[in-house]
Amino acid sequence: MHKIIAIDQSTSSTKAMLFDEQCRMLQRCHVDHKQYYPKAGWVEHDPEEIYHNMVKTIGQLVPTPGEDEYSMAITNQLETVVVWEKATGQPIYNALVWQDNRGAELCAQLRRQGCQQMVSDKSGLLIDPNFSATCVRWVLDNVEGAQQAAEEGKLATGTIDTWLVWKLTGGKSFLTDTTNASRTMLFNIHTMQWDEELLQLFRIPRTMMADVLPCDAVYGETTVEGLFDKPIPIAGVLGDSHGALVGQMCFEKGSGKVTYGTGSSVMVNIGEQALPAPEGLVTSVGFSAFGKHFYGYEGNIYSTGATLKWMADQLQLVSHPSEMEAIAGTVTTTEGVYVVPAFAGLGAPWWKPEAKAAIVGMTFATTKAHVIRAALESIAYQVRDLVGVMEKATGGTLREICADGGPTKNQLLMQFQANQLDTPVVCTEVEDASAMGAVVMNGFARGVWTDFSQVVGMRSITQVFKPEHSAAVDECYAGWRKAVEMITR
């Protein structure tokens, strides 16, 4: 029997899941990793810890490989970037996380210089510290000798997928996929190549960049630090929100999904042409398979699950985010309280990196339940912000939104989301749709399936939340917009 080890390396943890070739999850485990906040707005991870956690989770998942055959697939937190020495494989600084805001000043400078149009035309992205290029630039500027080492061809850089593949293969594979590449601000989504003009803009040598493959490719072989007696293939790599698009079987133009995680991603498949994104959104490579590239409009929300974790860990309103639904359900509304979770600025469609988080509308009558409910509702409001822009750009209402991620277990949130979108929210059996997408690409890479239609039926719907729209829904949303405007003036 062939089994697929799917690695989902997310912002807060590394998850390892075991799937069979019918895309059924057999087993799952995870290990959290530490978050580092050296300064306000700075967010870092230890890339070595992430790698060792991945090895650890695989060891827990497959303690004795036995006679079965195995392969690996990887999906990863987007934009988080590592710079390391080619000779030693040692990082020269911590990984800078997609939430990190230290590139904001450089981004503002580039916008003032009139670079936005060129960057958008080539990369499909807005100039924003969320994307990887400014973080690489910061490392080269602030680690002694880094720029010279880079110019001498001694340094490598890449998103987390590249780092993990490099480590797993002992440095033999220096590769990334089109989806991760398209989130760096250095990749031309029309030519499917690293763009020389963009590299020069950020003064990043081409020698630092990995070769780019489609998602349904074989990326190398690994024994996972000797766990396996003979090397197993690494097949299928893509970023986590793109993995969820595939895992939700959004292969047709106009289909879309929401991934609820630490942050959230809303993405809609726009077909095989890289159309300019409407204001507030970006155009990315949705996925690449069977020799074709499919593009997507996407908006990224910086703080959704992270907001709930902050309320549990920092404010200690609950001991775990799973307790929030019951408490929020003790009140029917927030009584005008809104949580605007701009802990790392506001992402799409606002793109206000300088914004700060706020709780607005409180009175002496405000209780813990109101604040917790407002935190949950902030997730749905932010998704509505993005879907509204997408619907306007595509000229119609989305038929349904596929949803995945841990917060989909929260029925109060999912119903509120359906109400706000006035669109059915479809939750699927696999909570980890990103991992499912990686498994699908693994099967494509190994020739298990040779057409999209062969996997569409493997998506299993668990619950559909039908909208209950009313005037009160729109009134609440109007209050949200006013709250956002208060902190973005």
VEXTIRO-553275 format. One line per field, with one value per residue (C-alpha): residue in one letter; chain; x, y, z. Coordinates in steps of 0.001 Angstrom, whole numbers, plus 500000, padded with zeros to 6 digits. Example, Ala and Ser with C-alpha at 12.3 -4.5 7.8 and 13.67 -1.06 7.14 Angstrom:
BEGIN
type = (A  S)
mol = (A  A)
east = (512300  513670)
north = (495500  498940)
up = (507800  507140)
END
This chain:
BEGIN
type = (M  H  K  I  I  A  I  D  Q  S  T  S  S  T  K  A  M  L  F  D  E  Q  C  R  M  L  Q  R  C  H  V  D  H  K  Q  Y  Y  P  K  A  G  W  V  E  H  D  P  E  E  I  Y  H  N  M  V  K  T  I  G  Q  L  V  P  T  P  G  E  D  E  Y  S  M  A  I  T  N  Q  L  E  T  V  V  V  W  E  K  A  T  G  Q  P  I  Y  N  A  L  V  W  Q  D  N  R  G  A  E  L  C  A  Q  L  R  R  Q  G  C  Q  Q  M  V  S  D  K  S  G  L  L  I  D  P  N  F  S  A  T  C  V  R  W  V  L  D  N  V  E  G  A  Q  Q  A  A  E  E  G  K  L  A  T  G  T  I  D  T  W  L  V  W  K  L  T  G  G  K  S  F  L  T  D  T  T  N  A  S  R  T  M  L  F  N  I  H  T  M  Q  W  D  E  E  L  L  Q  L  F  R  I  P  R  T  M  M  A  D  V  L  P  C  D  A  V  Y  G  E  T  T  V  E  G  L  F  D  K  P  I  P  I  A  G  V  L  G  D  S  H  G  A  L  V  G  Q  M  C  F  E  K  G  S  G  K  V  T  Y  G  T  G  S  S  V  M  V  N  I  G  E  Q  A  L  P  A  P  E  G  L  V  T  S  V  G  F  S  A  F  G  K  H  F  Y  G  Y  E  G  N  I  Y  S  T  G  A  T  L  K  W  M  A  D  Q  L  Q  L  V  S  H  P  S  E  M  E  A  I  A  G  T  V  T  T  T  E  G  V  Y  V  V  P  A  F  A  G  L  G  A  P  W  W  K  P  E  A  K  A  A  I  V  G  M  T  F  A  T  T  K  A  H  V  I  R  A  A  L  E  S  I  A  Y  Q  V  R  D  L  V  G  V  M  E  K  A  T  G  G  T  L  R  E  I  C  A  D  G  G  P  T  K  N  Q  L  L  M  Q  F  Q  A  N  Q  L  D  T  P  V  V  C  T  E  V  E  D  A  S  A  M  G  A  V  V  M  N  G  F  A  R  G  V  W  T  D  F  S  Q  V  V  G  M  R  S  I  T  Q  V  F  K  P  E  H  S  A  A  V  D  E  C  Y  A  G  W  R  K  A  V  E  M  I  T  R)
mol = (A  A  A  A  A  A  A  A  A  A  A  A  A  A  A  A  A  A  A  A  A  A  A  A  A  A  A  A  A  A  A  A  A  A  A  A  A  A  A  A  A  A  A  A  A  A  A  A  A  A  A  A  A  A  A  A  A  A  A  A  A  A  A  A  A  A  A  A  A  A  A  A  A  A  A  A  A  A  A  A  A  A  A  A  A  A  A  A  A  A  A  A  A  A  A  A  A  A  A  A  A  A  A  A  A  A  A  A  A  A  A  A  A  A  A  A  A  A  A  A  A  A  A  A  A  A  A  A  A  A  A  A  A  A  A  A  A  A  A  A  A  A  A  A  A  A  A  A  A  A  A  A  A  A  A  A  A  A  A  A  A  A  A  A  A  A  A  A  A  A  A  A  A  A  A  A  A  A  A  A  A  A  A  A  A  A  A  A  A  A  A  A  A  A  A  A  A  A  A  A  A  A  A  A  A  A  A  A  A  A  A  A  A  A  A  A  A  A  A  A  A  A  A  A  A  A  A  A  A  A  A  A  A  A  A  A  A  A  A  A  A  A  A  A  A  A  A  A  A  A  A  A  A  A  A  A  A  A  A  A  A  A  A  A  A  A  A  A  A  A  A  A  A  A  A  A  A  A  A  A  A  A  A  A  A  A  A  A  A  A  A  A  A  A  A  A  A  A  A  A  A  A  A  A  A  A  A  A  A  A  A  A  A  A  A  A  A  A  A  A  A  A  A  A  A  A  A  A  A  A  A  A  A  A  A  A  A  A  A  A  A  A  A  A  A  A  A  A  A  A  A  A  A  A  A  A  A  A  A  A  A  A  A  A  A  A  A  A  A  A  A  A  A  A  A  A  A  A  A  A  A  A  A  A  A  A  A  A  A  A  A  A  A  A  A  A  A  A  A  A  A  A  A  A  A  A  A  A  A  A  A  A  A  A  A  A  A  A  A  A  A  A  A  A  A  A  A  A  A  A  A  A  A  A  A  A  A  A  A  A  A  A  A  A  A  A  A  A  A  A  A  A  A  A  A  A  A  A  A  A  A  A  A  A  A  A  A  A  A  A  A  A  A  A  A  A  A  A  A  A  A  A  A  A  A  A  A  A  A)
east = (500000  501256  500840  501375  502908  501475  503365  501402  503968  501779  502430  501933  502782  503990  501347  502020  499153  499066  496784  495994  495541  491801  492678  491476  493340  494581  496471  497488  499907  501418  504067  503849  506814  507784  506867  509476  508541  511845  510150  506650  505525  508367  507553  510167  510463  513505  513878  515954  513198  510667  512762  513372  509668  508837  511210  509725  506130  507006  508670  505511  503358  505452  507496  508103  507674  507351  506661  504427  505629  505699  506052  505918  503993  504472  502269  503538  502869  503184  505710  507685  511296  514698  518230  520966  524553  524838  528017  526792  523017  522923  520428  522103  519028  515661  512871  510938  507234  504566  503091  506372  506073  509712  509674  506940  509329  510989  507582  506469  509681  509162  505574  506709  509221  506368  507320  503862  502635  505751  505645  501937  502303  505022  504272  500522  501167  500957  504111  503598  505798  503581  505465  508957  511238  511481  512287  515170  516369  516244  518372  520962  521086  521267  523368  527044  528645  525398  525199  528763  528202  525049  526873  529547  526873  527307  523755  520418  516957  513532  510128  509607  508953  512380  514055  512421  513181  516807  517168  515363  517580  520824  521106  520719  517402  517207  513645  510336  506961  505089  502611  505260  507372  504399  504185  507705  507377  510318  508545  507008  503673  503466  506889  506987  510567  512371  512240  515564  514030  512337  515511  517455  514794  515430  519156  518821  521253  519683  522087  520142  516945  515773  514690  510914  508807  505058  503138  502759  506483  508954  511242  513808  514252  514793  515290  513990  517199  517443  513860  513421  515870  515677  514876  511241  510127  509065  506250  503745  504543  502416  501602  498914  496129  496761  496730  493312  492073  493123  491958  488514  488579  488226  489481  486842  486978  484818  485055  486408  487386  488125  490896  490546  493854  496185  495297  492822  492975  490126  490932  488914  490067  490069  491292  494415  494896  496665  494173  495015  493585  490915  491956  492762  493456  496383  496739  498745  499409  496544  498212  500185  499414  499306  501430  498977  498948  495723  495567  493592  492451  493395  493117  494976  493647  496428  494602  491698  492628  495502  492938  491256  494611  495567  492367  493152  496901  497346  494025  493269  489537  489378  491862  491468  489809  487522  485633  484658  481614  479719  480516  479712  476409  475226  474571  472662  474655  477797  475705  477826  481244  483739  487196  489410  492368  495098  497826  500180  498350  495402  495786  493481  491483  492668  496469  497188  500383  500571  497106  496873  494338  491411  488241  485649  482103  482422  480260  479910  477389  479987  480832  483417  480822  480346  484081  484526  481565  483009  486322  484546  482462  485580  486635  483381  483478  486992  486014  482990  485296  487243  484363  482622  485617  485882  482221  482461  485526  484019  480657  478525  477767  479740  477533  479076  482193  484109  485521  488316  490478  490010  487464  485003  484130  482639  479015  478174  480964  480075  476396  477328  479697  476953  474642  477234  478054  474434  476015  476069  479215  480234  482393  484171  485189  488917  489707  493158  492275  495784  497198  494548  495701  499294  498165  496289  499410  501438  499110  499325  503134  503297  500737  498094  495522  495836  492914  491184  487884  489369  489699  486731  484471  486845  485698  483241  480860  480066  477786  476308  475397  472621  472369  469732  470015  468241  468536  470261  473083  473870  473548  476143  478454  478051  479192  482245  483183  482946  485146  487804  487666  488311  491707  492754  492211)
north = (500000  503481  506116  509851  511889  515385  518117  521273  523699  526516  529742  528212  524527  521726  519125  515726  513713  510273  509767  506841  507158  507724  510968  509542  510775  507859  509623  513097  514714  518132  520049  523757  526044  529204  532684  535431  539114  541040  544421  545720  544570  542050  538327  535580  531781  529572  527710  524953  524361  524140  521554  519464  519627  518339  515405  514784  514750  512339  510064  510137  509491  506614  505199  501931  502333  498568  497240  500050  502504  506203  509585  513126  516260  519725  522736  525715  529099  531598  534457  533538  533565  532173  533172  530581  529706  527325  525711  524930  525006  527295  530196  533553  534934  533715  533219  536452  535657  536891  538903  540798  544513  545651  546191  548839  551789  550357  549623  553204  554475  552338  553489  557119  556412  555275  551577  550156  549842  548030  545636  544924  544432  541830  540100  540683  541946  545174  546585  545415  544004  540914  539646  538174  540573  543324  540754  539370  542925  543587  540499  541470  545002  544035  540860  541718  540682  539299  541505  540692  536976  537153  538861  536159  533478  532070  532612  531026  532306  530823  530394  527587  524971  525669  525488  522150  520559  521739  520233  516997  516397  517446  520491  518515  520165  523954  524299  526071  525925  528540  529394  530177  532005  534159  535506  536915  540145  538825  536462  537385  535551  536016  534618  532210  533283  535290  538812  540617  544073  543059  541416  544589  546723  544877  544310  540538  538460  535832  533244  533377  532138  528537  526954  527013  523925  523363  522090  518590  517856  515606  517746  515182  512233  511943  509372  511907  511785  507996  507151  505330  502653  503894  507391  508286  510917  514433  515010  517864  521281  524416  527252  526666  528887  527516  524014  524711  525920  522548  520605  522169  521057  524620  523660  525620  529322  531237  528710  530004  529169  530643  529175  530067  529836  532138  534564  533823  533608  534204  532991  532636  530731  533181  530729  530493  534221  536435  539308  542522  542337  544812  547414  545857  542363  540588  538168  535023  531690  529638  526334  524740  521234  519158  521733  524581  527541  528627  532068  533400  536642  536573  538665  537874  538722  539005  538185  535775  532695  534773  537174  534363  533043  536548  536773  533437  533848  537575  538792  535384  535807  532064  529244  528058  529513  526453  527871  531055  529790  528886  532221  534259  532411  533818  537155  537649  540677  542565  545630  547764  546434  545759  544212  545490  543058  545138  543586  543547  546214  545532  543413  543224  545138  547921  547482  549681  548254  551150  550491  549333  546970  548370  547419  550112  550783  549591  550907  550051  547424  545603  542117  539497  537752  540875  541231  537540  537603  540729  538914  536036  538394  540312  537209  537141  540891  540724  537867  539864  542807  540616  538703  541982  543212  539856  539783  543274  542297  539080  540685  538296  536609  533526  530427  529158  529531  526432  526762  524969  525354  524937  527771  525938  523869  527017  526861  530331  531809  529792  530780  534408  534153  532807  535595  538262  536888  536053  532959  529310  528347  524767  523009  519832  516688  517382  520189  520501  521277  522622  519179  517614  519886  518770  515127  515787  517350  514395  512038  514149  514145  510362  509719  508262  510626  512130  514564  516946  515108  511991  513679  516062  513414  512882  516088  515164  517895  517783  520786  523629  526868  528622  532404  534056  537566  540580  544343  543843  541950  544949  547350  545359  545374  549141  549467  547350  549616  552661  550965  550222  553796  555040  553324  553934  557689)
up = (500000  499153  501853  501519  504316  504005  505850  506636  508023  509314  511189  514622  514207  511982  511221  509698  508246  506705  503695  501457  497688  498091  499934  503234  506285  508359  511124  512255  514717  515251  517172  517966  517494  519324  518132  518575  518835  519156  518638  518083  514644  514261  514084  513728  513745  514281  510946  512541  515099  512274  510446  513561  514433  510962  511406  514849  513589  510770  513322  515436  512390  510991  513884  511983  508209  507629  504147  502902  500277  501147  499537  500933  499999  501480  501986  503940  505458  502624  502397  505531  504336  505381  504343  504840  503919  500992  502295  505805  505470  508521  508642  509060  510842  512044  509524  509030  509190  506797  509673  510136  509488  509475  505694  505933  505605  502493  500984  501592  500003  496888  496564  496786  494018  491787  491675  492437  488857  487689  490650  490121  486373  486841  490146  490487  494026  495933  497498  501062  503858  503885  500831  501101  499208  501827  504539  502476  501919  505678  506427  503826  505262  508917  509176  509011  505716  504299  501198  500190  500783  498690  495821  495995  495559  499053  500330  499499  500291  500037  501560  504066  501369  499854  503259  504130  500744  500988  504461  503617  500599  502270  500001  496774  495848  495788  494549  495057  493361  491345  494115  496738  494160  493211  496773  496993  494920  492870  490453  487099  486958  483168  482213  485198  485933  488587  487210  486804  487222  490470  491762  490970  492676  495942  495229  495598  493465  491204  492643  495910  494263  493876  490611  490148  489394  488960  491983  490520  490282  492104  494268  495315  497647  501391  504125  506710  508747  508392  509358  506046  504919  501324  500049  499435  496872  497792  495308  495362  496868  497158  499554  502145  500796  497302  498748  500192  496783  495346  498409  498050  494387  493086  489640  487727  486992  489462  492304  495596  499161  502555  504687  508353  510173  512119  509367  506616  502863  500445  496939  493725  490640  487687  485047  482907  482314  484859  485018  486892  490391  491522  494055  497398  496049  494412  491530  492282  490684  492115  491207  488382  487161  483976  482169  482842  485214  486922  488503  491407  492959  496601  499686  502885  506320  508865  512106  512436  514474  515856  517317  519220  520436  521603  523650  525257  525798  526362  527776  529340  528753  528135  528625  524999  521873  521704  524711  522888  521022  524186  525846  522714  522451  525784  524051  520804  519614  520574  521481  519150  520212  517409  517556  514737  514860  513240  515403  512402  510423  508141  505026  502017  500979  503277  503092  506083  507655  510101  511593  515218  516757  518709  520532  519912  521053  524656  527484  531169  530048  527928  529174  528346  526196  524052  523452  522628  520244  518606  518091  516349  514239  513154  511215  509244  508579  507161  504856  503686  502899  500491  498943  498183  496175  494368  493444  492031  489968  488616  487926  489911  493220  494151  494102  497323  499434  500502  504002  505797  508880  512619  513090  510787  513871  515395  514253  515554  513417  510307  510474  511037  508066  505797  506951  506229  502776  501926  500354  501482  503378  502612  505205  504190  506030  505893  508283  506741  503125  502513  503247  501026  498187  498681  498552  495304  493771  495046  493168  490016  490247  490595  487859  490205  488700  485255  485242  487661  487271  488875  492283  492428  493951  496863  498571  501314  502530  506252  506685  504676  506447  504541  504889  507036  505693  507199  507516  510877  509136  506960  509886  511825  508820  508416  512036  511251  508351  510612  513214  510581  509320  512866  513012  509394  509149)
END
